[in-house]
Amino acid sequence: MSEGPTLVLFRNDLRIADNAALYHAAEAASPVLPVFVLDEESDGVRPRGGASRWWLHHSVAALEKQLDRLGARLAVRRGRMTEVVDDLIAETGASCVFWNRRYDPGGIASDTAMKCSLRQRGLHAESFEGHLLHEPSRLKNGSGSYYKVFTPFWKTLSSGPEPRDPVDAPSSLHGWEGKVDALRIDDVLPLPTAPDWAGGLRENWSPGEHGAHERLEAFLEDGLDDYGEGRDFPARPATSRLSPHLAHGEITPYQIFAALRDGRGKAGSADVATFRKEVGWREFCHHLLFHNPELHRKNFQPSFDTFAWVSDDKALRRWQKGLTGYPIVDAGMRELWQTGAMHNRVRMIAASLLTKHLLIDWREGERWFWDTLVDADPASNPANWQWVAGSGADAAPYFRIFNPVLQGEKFDPKGDYVRQFVPELAKLPNRYLHKPWEAPKDVLAKAGMELGKTYPPPVVDHGRARDRALAAYQAMKDEA
């Protein structure tokens, strides 16, 4: 019988380079058996949405090819993490299990129980960092608690030592030569077929570690230089588009910060500092989730438990389909449906419309984004939704209610973004593009439009919606 392997568990760390668990396993004497486990059964684990599952399929497939080239076969399994690991230990005689830490509630609970069980049985169980720049359990504020406001959080994190250099990928692996039952990726994560809704995803993304580093290099060369200003304009290629790669662990923040230190590209220090701060916001979201495990279900601020949300399935559906009558919002919602992503500025406008114009519970929006975003993240998604709604940590003030017309005119002044995703408005002149209901009939006719038929009127009037929202927030405050 062959020597028992070291099991290396892959979950949300689908990469070879800067993978501490894989690095330490490669340095050990025993052979390596890489394992991917799709765990949607353990308590507290949130099943992935459709777009994220599509990405995960391709990312795991890319990882499988990389590992094979290095000399190790990836074993793909499905089930409760602890049970799958116990089965593999029984099948292979493994005495060591390595993994990189997770910070979502279900992942923490599962990994903690697994480590305790393995060590009690005399096995070597070791976890490593790499998903975040900081350990949420260790970073404390002056009173010994966790940070609830971003600015002091980032000041503390960024004033410490510069993040470590990333760990190189192993040049080869001593793969375990024994036999182990494994599933096909197609069986564990089947791709959509009836219908195949992933055409726009395939056109816009390259999942996997190689795609992540290609994306980083392109951003350093062509996007970072304009990042400070350009990131607010959805028609400009000024955002990194690294979030789905980070969410699946195909690249680490250590690798990103190291590339920024190398000075690649032509960006100035202000753009670099702004982008580092955006990565810091991701860290803050994970910091909040670690200390608030119910972040996607419970208001961070309990005062919002009495807020009078409105149940309006028809308005919710119009928002989901990109038929609100507000072009910048509809462009964003259609971009999301077609590509699995939405520009960050437009995410804020769309979320504000749902929670403040329509007074629909932020959890409805969070669930929709969870299913449709390729970068659906258990920390960033709920934290950002609560931030916009006003119920979260360091939240936007309740009276900050975006005017979708002014936002569109300011950040998509020539209408390039709206025309791309709302083609029925393409022939409208810029003057009316973000408020087509104000266009004279002859202008609408010339543009081939009939309001109410080819494009809907606004789902709600901005002025009246703003007054209603302010009244609802005031009622909540009075009740507190």
Backbone torsions as a table, in degrees:
resi	resn	phi	psi	omega
1	MET	NA	138.4	-177.6
2	SER	-71.4	158.5	178.6
3	GLU	-60.9	139.3	179.1
4	GLY	-62.3	142.9	-176.4
5	PRO	-89.0	169.3	163.7
6	THR	-91.0	121.9	176.7
7	LEU	-80.7	129.9	175.0
8	VAL	-115.8	114.6	-174.9
9	LEU	-90.2	128.8	174.9
10	PHE	-108.2	131.3	178.0
11	ARG	-134.1	-84.3	175.7
12	ASN	-110.2	40.1	-179.6
13	ASP	-140.1	57.8	-168.1
14	LEU	-85.5	68.5	-176.4
15	ARG	-150.7	163.6	176.6
16	ILE	-100.7	-46.8	-178.9
17	ALA	-77.3	151.0	180.0
18	ASP	51.1	40.4	177.1
19	ASN	-114.5	98.3	-172.7
20	ALA	-61.8	-40.5	-179.4
21	ALA	-61.8	-45.6	179.8
22	LEU	-67.9	-40.3	179.8
23	TYR	-59.4	-48.3	-177.7
24	HIS	-70.3	-32.0	175.9
25	ALA	-67.5	-39.1	179.8
26	ALA	-66.6	-29.5	179.9
27	GLU	-79.5	-17.0	-178.3
28	ALA	-78.1	168.6	-175.9
29	ALA	-77.8	-31.5	-174.1
30	SER	-78.4	156.3	176.7
31	PRO	-67.2	164.2	-173.4
32	VAL	-110.3	134.5	170.8
33	LEU	-122.4	101.2	176.5
34	PRO	-72.4	141.3	-176.6
35	VAL	-135.7	129.0	168.6
36	PHE	-106.8	127.8	-179.7
37	VAL	-119.8	120.3	170.5
38	LEU	-89.3	104.0	-177.4
39	ASP	-108.5	105.9	174.9
40	GLU	-120.3	19.3	-175.1
41	GLU	-117.1	-23.6	-178.4
42	SER	-65.2	149.0	-179.0
43	ASP	-57.8	132.9	176.4
44	GLY	84.8	-8.1	179.1
45	VAL	-79.0	129.3	-178.9
46	ARG	-93.7	115.4	179.3
47	PRO	-57.0	142.1	-177.9
48	ARG	-69.3	154.5	174.2
49	GLY	-81.2	173.7	-174.4
50	GLY	-61.3	-46.8	-178.0
51	ALA	-65.2	-40.0	179.0
52	SER	-65.7	-36.6	177.8
53	ARG	-66.4	-37.2	176.2
54	TRP	-60.9	-47.8	-179.9
55	TRP	-61.1	-45.6	-176.8
56	LEU	-59.0	-41.0	177.3
57	HIS	-53.6	-52.2	-175.9
58	HIS	-71.3	-32.7	179.2
59	SER	-68.7	-43.1	178.2
60	VAL	-66.0	-38.8	177.7
61	ALA	-62.1	-40.5	177.9
62	ALA	-66.3	-40.9	177.9
63	LEU	-62.1	-42.0	179.5
64	GLU	-57.7	-43.1	179.3
65	LYS	-66.3	-41.2	178.9
66	GLN	-62.3	-45.9	-179.5
67	LEU	-64.1	-39.2	179.3
68	ASP	-61.6	-40.3	178.7
69	ARG	-65.5	-30.0	179.8
70	LEU	-83.2	-11.6	176.2
71	GLY	109.9	14.8	-178.8
72	ALA	-133.4	137.9	178.4
73	ARG	-91.3	137.5	177.9
74	LEU	-86.8	125.5	174.3
75	ALA	-92.9	122.7	-178.9
76	VAL	-103.6	126.5	-179.8
77	ARG	-133.9	167.3	177.2
78	ARG	-138.9	139.4	178.4
79	GLY	140.9	-173.1	177.2
80	ARG	-64.9	132.7	-173.6
81	MET	-54.6	-50.1	-176.3
82	THR	-62.6	-39.2	-179.3
83	GLU	-69.8	-40.8	178.5
84	VAL	-62.8	-43.8	179.9
85	VAL	-64.1	-42.5	177.7
86	ASP	-61.0	-40.8	178.2
87	ASP	-62.4	-42.8	-178.6
88	LEU	-68.2	-35.9	176.4
89	ILE	-62.9	-42.7	178.8
90	ALA	-65.8	-36.3	-177.3
91	GLU	-76.1	-32.5	-169.9
92	THR	-112.5	-16.1	-174.0
93	GLY	74.6	21.8	179.6
94	ALA	-62.5	141.5	177.2
95	SER	-118.6	-4.8	179.9
96	CYS	-129.8	137.8	175.8
97	VAL	-133.2	120.9	-179.8
98	PHE	-116.2	144.2	174.1
99	TRP	-156.6	162.7	174.2
100	ASN	-95.9	141.8	-172.8
101	ARG	-66.6	146.8	171.1
102	ARG	-109.6	160.0	-175.8
103	TYR	-128.5	7.0	171.9
104	ASP	-83.0	154.2	-173.1
105	PRO	-56.8	-46.7	179.7
106	GLY	-64.6	-40.3	179.3
107	GLY	-64.9	-42.1	178.4
108	ILE	-61.6	-47.4	-178.1
109	ALA	-62.6	-44.0	-179.1
110	SER	-64.6	-46.5	-176.9
111	ASP	-69.2	-36.0	178.2
112	THR	-63.9	-45.8	178.7
113	ALA	-64.0	-39.0	-178.9
114	MET	-66.5	-45.0	-179.7
115	LYS	-61.8	-43.6	179.8
116	CYS	-61.3	-45.8	-178.8
117	SER	-64.0	-45.1	-178.1
118	LEU	-64.0	-44.7	-177.9
119	ARG	-68.3	-34.6	177.0
120	GLN	-63.2	-26.3	179.9
121	ARG	-93.1	7.1	175.5
122	GLY	84.0	13.1	178.8
123	LEU	-91.5	157.5	179.6
124	HIS	-89.9	109.2	178.6
125	ALA	-118.4	125.0	-175.0
126	GLU	-138.6	134.6	176.4
127	SER	-116.5	153.7	-174.4
128	PHE	-134.5	160.1	177.4
129	GLU	-91.0	172.5	177.4
130	GLY	153.6	-18.8	-178.3
131	HIS	-79.7	-30.0	-177.6
132	LEU	-131.2	160.2	175.3
133	LEU	-76.9	-17.6	-177.7
134	HIS	-136.2	156.3	173.4
135	GLU	-93.4	113.8	-175.2
136	PRO	-58.3	-28.0	-179.0
137	SER	-73.2	-17.2	-173.1
138	ARG	-104.1	-27.5	-176.4
139	LEU	-80.3	115.7	-176.5
140	LYS	-123.8	154.3	173.9
141	ASN	-87.6	-175.1	-174.7
142	GLY	-61.3	-25.3	-179.8
143	SER	-93.6	5.5	178.6
144	GLY	84.3	8.2	178.7
145	SER	-104.3	-174.5	178.2
146	TYR	-90.3	164.1	-177.5
147	TYR	-80.5	134.6	177.7
148	LYS	-114.0	-2.5	178.9
149	VAL	-128.3	136.3	-171.9
150	PHE	-67.7	-44.5	-172.1
151	THR	-56.4	-52.0	176.8
152	PRO	-66.3	-31.6	175.5
153	PHE	-59.5	-50.4	-177.2
154	TRP	-68.9	-35.1	178.1
155	LYS	-61.8	-43.6	179.2
156	THR	-66.7	-46.3	-176.9
157	LEU	-66.4	-43.0	-175.6
158	SER	-79.6	-15.5	178.7
159	SER	-86.2	-7.3	177.9
160	GLY	-79.6	-170.6	178.3
161	PRO	-60.1	149.3	176.7
162	GLU	-60.7	138.5	-179.9
163	PRO	-52.8	145.9	-177.0
164	ARG	-59.9	161.5	173.5
165	ASP	-72.6	147.2	178.6
166	PRO	-68.7	155.1	179.5
167	VAL	-86.4	135.2	179.7
168	ASP	-66.0	155.2	174.5
169	ALA	-73.4	145.3	175.1
170	PRO	-64.7	142.8	-179.9
171	SER	-76.0	-23.0	176.8
172	SER	-160.4	164.7	178.7
173	LEU	-130.1	142.5	172.5
174	HIS	-88.1	88.4	-175.1
175	GLY	-72.8	149.1	178.2
176	TRP	-71.8	133.4	-173.8
177	GLU	-96.5	-3.8	177.9
178	GLY	-73.0	170.3	-179.6
179	LYS	-96.7	141.0	177.1
180	VAL	-144.6	139.2	177.7
181	ASP	-66.4	136.7	178.9
182	ALA	-145.5	155.8	178.6
183	LEU	-98.1	161.7	173.5
184	ARG	-82.3	145.7	178.5
185	ILE	-59.2	-36.9	-179.9
186	ASP	-62.3	-29.0	179.7
187	ASP	-80.9	-36.4	-178.5
188	VAL	-78.9	-39.6	-177.7
189	LEU	-131.6	72.3	-178.2
190	PRO	-64.5	142.9	177.6
191	LEU	-81.6	153.3	-179.7
192	PRO	-66.5	137.0	-179.3
193	THR	-130.3	-35.3	-174.3
194	ALA	-132.5	82.6	2.0
195	PRO	-90.0	164.6	172.1
196	ASP	-87.1	98.4	-176.1
197	TRP	-93.8	7.4	-170.2
198	ALA	-96.6	13.9	-178.3
199	GLY	-58.0	-45.7	179.6
200	GLY	-66.7	-29.7	177.0
201	LEU	-68.1	-44.9	-180.0
202	ARG	-61.9	-35.5	-177.7
203	GLU	-72.7	-25.4	-169.5
204	ASN	-108.0	-12.9	-170.7
205	TRP	-136.0	153.6	174.2
206	SER	-129.1	83.3	-178.5
207	PRO	-61.2	151.7	177.9
208	GLY	116.4	164.7	-175.9
209	GLU	-62.0	-41.6	179.5
210	HIS	-62.5	-43.5	177.9
211	GLY	-62.3	-35.9	179.4
212	ALA	-62.5	-44.6	-176.9
213	HIS	-75.8	-31.2	171.8
214	GLU	-61.9	-42.0	179.9
215	ARG	-64.6	-42.0	178.0
216	LEU	-62.3	-45.9	-178.9
217	GLU	-63.6	-40.1	179.2
218	ALA	-64.8	-39.5	179.1
219	PHE	-66.6	-43.7	179.1
220	LEU	-61.5	-34.8	-176.3
221	GLU	-81.8	-40.7	-168.1
222	ASP	-121.6	-13.2	-174.0
223	GLY	-115.4	-34.6	-172.8
224	LEU	-66.1	-31.1	-176.8
225	ASP	-61.0	-26.9	-178.3
226	ASP	-111.4	13.7	-167.3
227	TYR	-63.8	-44.6	-174.5
228	GLY	-54.6	-41.7	179.4
229	GLU	-99.4	-44.4	-170.8
230	GLY	-66.9	-22.8	-176.0
231	ARG	-65.0	-15.7	179.3
232	ASP	-87.5	-8.0	-174.7
233	PHE	-107.7	108.8	-170.8
234	PRO	-66.0	-19.9	179.6
235	ALA	-82.5	-10.4	-179.5
236	ARG	-93.3	145.1	176.9
237	PRO	-84.6	60.7	-171.2
238	ALA	-115.3	9.9	175.0
239	THR	-107.2	159.0	-172.7
240	SER	-76.2	-29.3	-175.2
241	ARG	56.1	30.4	179.0
242	LEU	-93.1	-8.9	-171.4
243	SER	-59.6	-41.3	177.7
244	PRO	-68.0	-31.5	177.0
245	HIS	-68.2	-38.6	175.5
246	LEU	-67.6	-41.6	-177.5
247	ALA	-62.0	-30.9	179.8
248	HIS	-99.4	4.9	176.2
249	GLY	69.3	27.3	177.1
250	GLU	-80.5	-15.4	176.0
251	ILE	-148.1	153.2	-177.5
252	THR	-113.1	157.6	174.6
253	PRO	-61.7	-26.7	176.7
254	TYR	-65.0	-41.5	178.6
255	GLN	-66.4	-38.9	179.1
256	ILE	-65.8	-46.2	-179.6
257	PHE	-65.5	-36.0	177.4
258	ALA	-63.9	-40.6	178.4
259	ALA	-65.3	-37.8	177.2
260	LEU	-65.9	-37.3	178.0
261	ARG	-67.1	-31.1	-178.6
262	ASP	-68.6	-15.0	177.3
263	GLY	73.5	21.9	178.1
264	ARG	-68.6	148.9	-175.5
265	GLY	85.5	-166.1	-172.9
266	LYS	-127.0	21.4	-176.6
267	ALA	-76.1	149.5	174.2
268	GLY	-84.6	172.8	-174.8
269	SER	-65.1	-32.6	-179.4
270	ALA	-65.6	-41.3	178.5
271	ASP	-65.8	-41.1	178.7
272	VAL	-62.7	-44.9	-179.5
273	ALA	-62.5	-39.7	179.2
274	THR	-65.6	-41.6	179.9
275	PHE	-68.6	-41.1	175.7
276	ARG	-57.2	-38.1	179.9
277	LYS	-66.5	-34.6	176.9
278	GLU	-66.3	-39.3	173.8
279	VAL	-63.7	-35.8	177.0
280	GLY	-63.4	-34.0	177.2
281	TRP	-63.7	-38.5	174.9
282	ARG	-59.6	-42.1	177.4
283	GLU	-60.7	-42.3	-179.2
284	PHE	-62.9	-40.7	178.4
285	CYS	-61.0	-41.7	178.1
286	HIS	-69.2	-33.5	175.5
287	HIS	-60.4	-43.6	179.0
288	LEU	-66.0	-43.9	-178.5
289	LEU	-63.4	-40.8	-179.7
290	PHE	-57.8	-39.5	-177.1
291	HIS	-92.7	-6.6	179.4
292	ASN	-138.1	77.6	-171.8
293	PRO	-60.4	-20.0	-178.9
294	GLU	-99.0	28.5	-171.6
295	LEU	-58.9	-32.2	-178.5
296	HIS	-83.4	-5.0	-179.6
297	ARG	-119.3	-31.2	-173.1
298	LYS	-113.7	140.7	174.8
299	ASN	-61.6	131.9	175.5
300	PHE	-63.3	-38.9	176.2
301	GLN	-98.3	110.9	-176.0
302	PRO	-58.2	-22.0	179.6
303	SER	-58.8	-26.8	-179.5
304	PHE	-75.8	-6.2	177.6
305	ASP	-64.4	-20.1	179.2
306	THR	-100.9	3.7	-176.4
307	PHE	-66.2	139.3	-175.0
308	ALA	-87.1	73.9	176.0
309	TRP	-63.8	153.0	-178.4
310	VAL	-105.8	135.5	174.3
311	SER	-95.3	112.5	-176.4
312	ASP	-145.4	87.6	-175.7
313	ASP	-63.1	-36.2	-179.1
314	LYS	-65.1	-45.7	179.3
315	ALA	-67.0	-38.2	177.6
316	LEU	-60.7	-42.6	-179.1
317	ARG	-66.0	-39.2	177.4
318	ARG	-62.4	-39.7	177.6
319	TRP	-64.2	-46.6	-178.6
320	GLN	-61.1	-37.0	-176.1
321	LYS	-86.0	-6.0	-176.8
322	GLY	73.2	44.6	179.6
323	LEU	-129.7	39.6	-178.3
324	THR	-80.5	-15.4	-175.2
325	GLY	88.1	-4.3	174.1
326	TYR	-104.5	107.5	-168.9
327	PRO	-56.0	-41.3	-177.3
328	ILE	-66.3	-35.9	177.3
329	VAL	-69.9	-45.8	-178.1
330	ASP	-64.5	-36.1	176.3
331	ALA	-62.1	-43.3	179.6
332	GLY	-64.7	-44.1	-178.4
333	MET	-67.2	-33.2	177.0
334	ARG	-76.2	-36.3	173.3
335	GLU	-58.1	-43.6	178.7
336	LEU	-59.6	-47.9	-177.2
337	TRP	-65.7	-37.0	-176.0
338	GLN	-81.6	-37.3	-169.8
339	THR	-115.6	-10.9	-176.9
340	GLY	79.3	13.2	-179.3
341	ALA	-148.0	164.1	174.5
342	MET	-147.5	139.7	178.4
343	HIS	-57.4	141.5	-172.1
344	ASN	-62.5	-41.7	178.2
345	ARG	-60.0	-41.8	-178.4
346	VAL	-71.5	-31.6	174.9
347	ARG	-57.7	-42.5	-179.4
348	MET	-65.8	-40.9	-180.0
349	ILE	-66.3	-44.4	-179.2
350	ALA	-65.9	-40.4	179.6
351	ALA	-68.2	-37.5	178.1
352	SER	-64.5	-40.7	179.5
353	LEU	-61.8	-42.9	-178.0
354	LEU	-66.0	-47.8	-171.5
355	THR	-85.3	-25.6	-174.1
356	LYS	-111.4	-41.4	175.6
357	HIS	-74.3	-43.7	-175.7
358	LEU	-97.4	-11.5	-178.8
359	LEU	55.1	33.6	176.2
360	ILE	-90.1	136.3	-175.0
361	ASP	-50.9	132.3	-179.6
362	TRP	-56.3	-26.3	-179.4
363	ARG	-65.2	-28.5	175.7
364	GLU	-65.9	-43.1	177.8
365	GLY	-67.7	-40.3	179.9
366	GLU	-61.7	-40.9	179.3
367	ARG	-65.7	-39.5	180.0
368	TRP	-65.7	-44.0	177.6
369	PHE	-65.0	-38.2	179.6
370	TRP	-58.4	-35.9	-177.6
371	ASP	-84.1	-27.6	-170.6
372	THR	-107.4	-13.8	-179.1
373	LEU	-87.5	134.2	172.2
374	VAL	-73.9	-19.6	178.3
375	ASP	-103.2	23.4	179.6
376	ALA	-53.1	121.9	-172.6
377	ASP	-129.2	132.6	-175.1
378	PRO	-65.7	-17.2	178.4
379	ALA	-99.8	-54.5	-173.8
380	SER	-65.5	-40.0	-176.0
381	ASN	-60.9	-56.4	179.4
382	PRO	-69.1	-36.5	-179.4
383	ALA	-62.9	-41.8	-179.9
384	ASN	-70.5	-38.4	176.7
385	TRP	-63.1	-43.6	179.0
386	GLN	-67.3	-32.9	177.7
387	TRP	-60.9	-47.6	-179.2
388	VAL	-66.8	-42.5	-177.5
389	ALA	-66.4	-23.5	-177.7
390	GLY	97.7	-2.6	-176.4
391	SER	-93.4	-3.2	-171.0
392	GLY	-99.1	-172.7	175.7
393	ALA	-75.5	140.7	177.2
394	ASP	52.6	36.7	-167.8
395	ALA	-74.5	156.7	170.7
396	ALA	-61.9	138.5	-178.3
397	PRO	-59.7	148.7	-174.8
398	TYR	-58.6	-28.3	-177.7
399	PHE	-84.4	0.4	176.5
400	ARG	-84.2	93.6	-176.9
401	ILE	-117.1	106.9	-176.0
402	PHE	-60.6	134.5	169.0
403	ASN	-86.6	109.8	-173.2
404	PRO	-64.8	-25.2	177.3
405	VAL	-70.9	-50.9	-179.6
406	LEU	-64.0	-37.9	178.0
407	GLN	-63.2	-42.0	177.9
408	GLY	-64.7	-44.2	-179.1
409	GLU	-66.4	-32.4	-178.6
410	LYS	-77.9	-43.3	-171.0
411	PHE	-104.6	-7.5	172.3
412	ASP	-137.0	59.0	-169.6
413	PRO	-62.3	-32.2	179.4
414	LYS	-93.9	-3.8	176.1
415	GLY	76.0	13.8	-177.7
416	ASP	-61.0	-40.9	-178.3
417	TYR	-68.9	-47.6	-179.9
418	VAL	-61.8	-43.5	-178.1
419	ARG	-64.3	-31.0	179.5
420	GLN	-67.4	-41.3	-173.0
421	PHE	-105.5	-13.4	175.1
422	VAL	-124.4	73.3	-171.0
423	PRO	-64.3	-19.8	178.9
424	GLU	-67.9	-13.4	177.2
425	LEU	-99.9	2.1	-168.0
426	ALA	-57.9	-32.6	-174.7
427	LYS	-93.8	1.1	176.4
428	LEU	-71.8	140.3	174.8
429	PRO	-66.3	155.2	-176.8
430	ASN	-53.6	-34.5	-176.3
431	ARG	-56.9	-33.2	-175.5
432	TYR	-112.8	-0.6	-171.4
433	LEU	-59.6	-39.0	-177.0
434	HIS	-93.6	1.6	175.9
435	LYS	-149.5	65.1	-174.2
436	PRO	-61.6	-22.2	179.4
437	TRP	-68.4	-14.6	177.1
438	GLU	-92.1	-6.3	-177.8
439	ALA	-73.0	136.4	175.2
440	PRO	-60.9	158.4	-176.9
441	LYS	-60.0	-38.0	-178.9
442	ASP	-68.1	-33.4	176.7
443	VAL	-68.1	-42.2	177.4
444	LEU	-62.7	-43.8	-179.0
445	ALA	-62.9	-41.9	179.3
446	LYS	-63.8	-30.6	178.8
447	ALA	-85.7	2.0	179.7
448	GLY	73.3	29.8	-175.4
449	MET	-117.4	148.5	169.5
450	GLU	-135.7	107.7	-175.9
451	LEU	-58.8	132.0	-177.2
452	GLY	95.5	-16.2	177.8
453	LYS	-117.4	-57.4	179.3
454	THR	-85.8	-22.0	176.7
455	TYR	-154.7	138.4	-172.8
456	PRO	-79.9	156.6	169.2
457	PRO	-72.0	167.3	-178.9
458	PRO	-57.2	139.3	179.9
459	VAL	-63.8	-24.5	178.6
460	VAL	-159.1	147.9	177.1
461	ASP	-74.4	132.8	-175.2
462	HIS	-60.3	-47.1	-176.4
463	GLY	-61.9	-47.7	-179.9
464	ARG	-66.6	-37.7	179.4
465	ALA	-65.4	-38.9	179.3
466	ARG	-63.8	-44.6	178.9
467	ASP	-62.2	-41.1	179.9
468	ARG	-64.7	-41.0	-179.8
469	ALA	-65.0	-44.9	179.9
470	LEU	-62.3	-37.4	178.0
471	ALA	-66.5	-39.8	179.8
472	ALA	-66.4	-41.1	178.1
473	TYR	-66.4	-37.8	178.7
474	GLN	-66.4	-39.5	177.5
475	ALA	-62.0	-38.7	177.4
476	MET	-64.1	-42.7	179.5
477	LYS	-65.1	-39.7	-179.5
478	ASP	-66.5	-29.6	-178.5
479	GLU	-79.0	-22.5	-176.2
480	ALA	-66.8	NA	NA
